[in-house]
Amino acid sequence: MLLLENLHPLALTVIMSLFTWGLTALGAAMVFFFKTVNRRIMDIMLGFAGGVMIAAAFWSLIAPALDLAESLGQIKILWPALGFLGGGLFVTGASRLLDKASFLKSKNLDSHKRSILMVFSVTLHNIPEGLCVGVAFGAFALNIPSCDALGGLLLALGIGIQNFPEGAAVSFPLRRDGISRLKAFSIGQASGIVEPIATIIGYFLATQIRTLLPFVLSFSAGAMIAVVASELLPEATQNHKHSATIGCLVGFLVMMMLDVMLG
């Protein structure tokens, strides 16, 4: 941990962006070793990741945004509130557009077209996740109060954890459709490639426009909460509601304790 914190913020951003993509690839690689995946374990992981991301949205993004807005002489709540709403609406709007394309899931389409849809779906919400990590490290690079390397690391960890079952969720159905293991893995890991790109964009966005940082930080928080509410928790609680709920509570508690004790 100390070694990572001593790295240049940009180097740390690159490493953690590759980490989040790597866990997507690792999840997709499970198709080489198993025919099915334990749904309860995946739901617990999704719940845990959701808890970490909810906690990180406040301690790593919203709280620093409020403090920074006040220090910049802005109305403390205005830009953070607008940013949070904008981030949530961005993810919600993108999700609605994807829902309108649900006809593409028709069994009449060949597996290639269904594969494209699945990759697009996962890729879509990987973009705001990557932006969140980049913005968190960008704020750390600017020495913004309440923004530290630990917060960014924990945020990346939470996103990475939920990327693991996400990669598996893409590769296993493709394998069941008759696609080869190698191709199923390739498509599964490809769904996470956009995340490192979005992370770097988020980093430079945060470091170049300090006066808009309260908005950008809160935008990332709103996007992340929307992802948790619309994607992670509904999927995690569909089959094992109580296990996923416990995982969410534990994830939030772990993030809270680490932030209080080490922040």
C-alpha positions as CSV (number, residue, x, y, z in Angstrom):
1,M,0.0,0.0,0.0
2,L,2.8,2.4,0.9
3,L,4.6,1.7,-2.3
4,L,1.5,2.5,-4.3
5,E,0.9,5.7,-2.4
6,N,4.4,6.9,-3.2
7,L,3.9,6.5,-7.0
8,H,3.1,9.5,-9.1
9,P,-0.7,10.0,-9.3
10,L,-0.8,9.4,-13.1
11,A,1.2,6.2,-12.8
12,L,-1.1,5.1,-10.0
13,T,-4.1,5.9,-12.2
14,V,-2.8,3.8,-15.1
15,I,-2.0,0.9,-12.8
16,M,-5.5,0.9,-11.2
17,S,-7.2,1.3,-14.5
18,L,-5.4,-1.8,-15.8
19,F,-6.4,-3.5,-12.5
20,T,-10.1,-2.9,-13.1
21,W,-9.8,-4.2,-16.7
22,G,-7.7,-7.2,-15.5
23,L,-10.5,-8.4,-13.2
24,T,-12.9,-8.2,-16.0
25,A,-10.5,-10.4,-18.0
26,L,-10.1,-12.7,-15.1
27,G,-13.8,-13.2,-14.7
28,A,-14.1,-13.9,-18.5
29,A,-11.3,-16.4,-18.2
30,M,-13.4,-18.6,-15.9
31,V,-15.0,-20.0,-19.0
32,F,-11.8,-22.0,-19.6
33,F,-12.1,-23.8,-16.3
34,F,-15.8,-24.1,-15.5
35,K,-19.0,-24.9,-17.3
36,T,-21.1,-22.8,-14.9
37,V,-20.5,-20.3,-12.2
38,N,-21.7,-20.4,-8.6
39,R,-24.5,-17.8,-8.6
40,R,-24.6,-17.2,-4.9
41,I,-20.9,-16.4,-4.7
42,M,-21.3,-14.0,-7.7
43,D,-24.3,-12.3,-6.0
44,I,-22.4,-11.8,-2.8
45,M,-19.5,-10.3,-4.7
46,L,-21.8,-8.0,-6.5
47,G,-23.5,-6.9,-3.3
48,F,-20.1,-6.4,-1.6
49,A,-18.9,-4.3,-4.6
50,G,-22.1,-2.3,-4.4
51,G,-21.6,-1.5,-0.8
52,V,-18.0,-0.4,-1.4
53,M,-19.1,1.8,-4.3
54,I,-21.9,3.5,-2.3
55,A,-19.5,4.3,0.5
56,A,-16.8,5.5,-1.9
57,A,-19.3,7.7,-3.7
58,F,-19.7,9.7,-0.5
59,W,-16.3,9.6,1.2
60,S,-14.2,9.7,-2.0
61,L,-16.3,11.9,-4.2
62,I,-19.2,13.8,-2.7
63,A,-17.6,14.9,0.6
64,P,-14.5,16.3,-1.2
65,A,-16.8,18.0,-3.8
66,L,-18.6,19.8,-1.0
67,D,-15.4,20.8,0.8
68,L,-13.8,22.0,-2.5
69,A,-16.9,24.0,-3.5
70,E,-16.8,25.9,-0.2
71,S,-13.1,26.5,-0.4
72,L,-13.5,27.9,-4.0
73,G,-16.1,30.4,-2.7
74,Q,-19.0,28.6,-4.6
75,I,-22.4,27.9,-3.2
76,K,-21.5,24.8,-1.3
77,I,-24.4,22.6,-2.4
78,L,-25.1,23.9,-5.9
79,W,-22.5,22.4,-8.2
80,P,-22.2,19.1,-6.2
81,A,-26.0,18.7,-6.4
82,L,-26.2,19.5,-10.1
83,G,-23.2,17.2,-10.8
84,F,-24.8,14.3,-8.8
85,L,-28.1,14.6,-10.6
86,G,-26.3,14.9,-14.0
87,G,-24.2,11.8,-13.4
88,G,-27.3,9.8,-12.4
89,L,-29.3,11.0,-15.3
90,F,-26.5,10.2,-17.7
91,V,-26.4,6.6,-16.7
92,T,-30.2,6.3,-16.5
93,G,-30.5,7.8,-20.0
94,A,-27.9,5.6,-21.5
95,S,-29.6,2.6,-19.9
96,R,-33.0,3.6,-21.4
97,L,-31.4,3.9,-24.8
98,L,-30.1,0.4,-24.4
99,D,-33.5,-0.9,-23.3
100,K,-35.0,0.5,-26.5
101,A,-32.5,-1.7,-28.4
102,S,-33.7,-4.8,-26.5
103,F,-35.2,-6.2,-29.8
104,L,-31.7,-7.1,-30.7
105,K,-31.8,-9.9,-28.1
106,S,-34.3,-11.8,-30.3
107,K,-33.4,-15.4,-30.8
108,N,-33.8,-14.8,-34.5
109,L,-30.5,-13.0,-34.6
110,D,-27.2,-14.9,-34.9
111,S,-24.8,-15.2,-32.0
112,H,-22.5,-12.6,-33.4
113,K,-25.1,-9.9,-33.2
114,R,-26.2,-10.9,-29.7
115,S,-22.5,-10.9,-28.7
116,I,-22.1,-7.3,-29.9
117,L,-25.2,-6.3,-27.8
118,M,-23.8,-7.9,-24.7
119,V,-20.4,-6.2,-25.1
120,F,-22.1,-2.9,-25.7
121,S,-24.3,-3.2,-22.6
122,V,-21.4,-3.9,-20.3
123,T,-19.1,-1.4,-22.0
124,L,-21.7,1.3,-21.6
125,H,-21.7,1.4,-17.8
126,N,-17.9,0.7,-17.7
127,I,-17.4,4.3,-19.0
128,P,-18.7,6.2,-16.0
129,E,-17.0,3.7,-13.7
130,G,-13.7,4.4,-15.3
131,L,-14.3,8.1,-15.2
132,C,-15.0,7.8,-11.4
133,V,-11.6,6.2,-10.8
134,G,-9.8,8.8,-12.9
135,V,-11.5,11.7,-11.3
136,A,-10.7,10.4,-7.8
137,F,-7.0,10.1,-8.6
138,G,-7.1,13.5,-10.4
139,A,-8.4,15.1,-7.3
140,F,-5.7,13.4,-5.3
141,A,-3.1,14.8,-7.7
142,L,-4.4,18.3,-7.0
143,N,-4.1,17.7,-3.2
144,I,-7.8,18.3,-2.7
145,P,-8.7,17.9,1.0
146,S,-10.4,14.5,1.7
147,C,-9.1,13.1,-1.6
148,D,-6.2,10.7,-1.0
149,A,-4.6,7.7,-2.7
150,L,-6.4,5.3,-0.3
151,G,-9.8,6.5,-1.4
152,G,-8.9,6.1,-5.1
153,L,-7.5,2.6,-4.4
154,L,-10.6,1.5,-2.6
155,L,-12.8,2.9,-5.2
156,A,-10.9,1.0,-7.9
157,L,-11.1,-2.1,-5.8
158,G,-14.8,-1.9,-5.5
159,I,-15.3,-1.4,-9.2
160,G,-12.8,-4.2,-10.0
161,I,-14.6,-6.7,-7.7
162,Q,-17.8,-6.1,-9.6
163,N,-16.0,-6.4,-12.9
164,F,-15.1,-10.0,-12.1
165,P,-18.6,-11.4,-12.3
166,E,-19.3,-9.0,-15.1
167,G,-16.7,-10.6,-17.3
168,A,-18.1,-14.0,-16.4
169,A,-21.6,-12.9,-17.1
170,V,-20.6,-12.1,-20.7
171,S,-18.4,-15.1,-21.4
172,F,-20.5,-17.9,-20.0
173,P,-23.7,-17.2,-21.9
174,L,-21.7,-16.9,-25.1
175,R,-20.2,-20.3,-24.4
176,R,-23.7,-21.8,-23.9
177,D,-24.6,-20.4,-27.3
178,G,-21.9,-22.5,-28.9
179,I,-19.1,-20.0,-29.2
180,S,-15.6,-21.3,-28.5
181,R,-14.0,-20.7,-25.1
182,L,-11.3,-18.5,-26.6
183,K,-13.8,-16.3,-28.5
184,A,-16.1,-16.1,-25.4
185,F,-13.1,-15.0,-23.3
186,S,-12.0,-12.5,-25.9
187,I,-15.4,-10.9,-26.1
188,G,-15.8,-10.9,-22.3
189,Q,-12.5,-9.2,-21.6
190,A,-13.1,-6.7,-24.4
191,S,-16.1,-5.4,-22.5
192,G,-13.6,-3.9,-20.0
193,I,-11.1,-2.4,-22.3
194,V,-12.9,1.0,-22.4
195,E,-12.5,1.4,-18.6
196,P,-8.8,2.2,-18.6
197,I,-9.4,4.7,-21.4
198,A,-12.2,6.4,-19.5
199,T,-10.0,6.4,-16.4
200,I,-7.3,8.4,-18.1
201,I,-9.8,10.8,-19.5
202,G,-11.3,11.3,-16.1
203,Y,-7.9,12.0,-14.6
204,F,-7.0,14.7,-17.1
205,L,-10.4,16.1,-16.9
206,A,-10.1,16.5,-13.1
207,T,-6.6,18.0,-13.2
208,Q,-7.2,20.5,-15.9
209,I,-10.4,22.2,-14.7
210,R,-10.1,22.7,-10.9
211,T,-13.0,25.2,-10.7
212,L,-15.4,22.5,-12.2
213,L,-14.0,19.8,-10.0
214,P,-16.9,19.9,-7.5
215,F,-19.3,19.2,-10.4
216,V,-17.1,16.5,-11.9
217,L,-16.6,14.7,-8.6
218,S,-20.3,14.7,-7.9
219,F,-21.1,13.7,-11.5
220,S,-18.9,10.6,-11.0
221,A,-20.7,9.9,-7.7
222,G,-24.1,10.2,-9.3
223,A,-23.1,7.9,-12.1
224,M,-21.7,5.3,-9.7
225,I,-24.8,5.3,-7.5
226,A,-27.0,5.0,-10.6
227,V,-24.9,2.0,-11.8
228,V,-25.3,0.3,-8.3
229,A,-29.0,1.0,-8.2
230,S,-29.9,0.0,-11.7
231,E,-27.4,-2.8,-12.4
232,L,-25.5,-4.3,-9.5
233,L,-28.1,-4.6,-6.7
234,P,-31.1,-5.6,-8.9
235,E,-29.0,-8.4,-10.5
236,A,-27.4,-9.5,-7.2
237,T,-30.7,-9.7,-5.3
238,Q,-32.7,-11.4,-8.0
239,N,-31.7,-14.9,-6.9
240,H,-30.1,-14.6,-3.5
241,K,-31.5,-11.4,-1.9
242,H,-30.3,-12.0,1.7
243,S,-26.8,-13.0,0.7
244,A,-26.4,-10.1,-1.6
245,T,-27.8,-7.7,1.1
246,I,-25.3,-9.0,3.6
247,G,-22.5,-8.6,1.1
248,C,-23.6,-5.0,0.4
249,L,-23.6,-4.2,4.2
250,V,-20.2,-5.7,4.7
251,G,-18.8,-3.8,1.7
252,F,-20.1,-0.5,2.9
253,L,-18.8,-1.2,6.5
254,V,-15.3,-2.2,5.2
255,M,-15.0,1.0,3.1
256,M,-16.3,3.1,6.0
257,M,-13.8,1.6,8.5
258,L,-10.9,1.9,6.2
259,D,-11.7,5.5,5.4
260,V,-12.1,6.5,9.0
261,M,-9.0,4.5,10.3
262,L,-6.6,5.2,7.4
263,G,-8.0,8.3,5.8
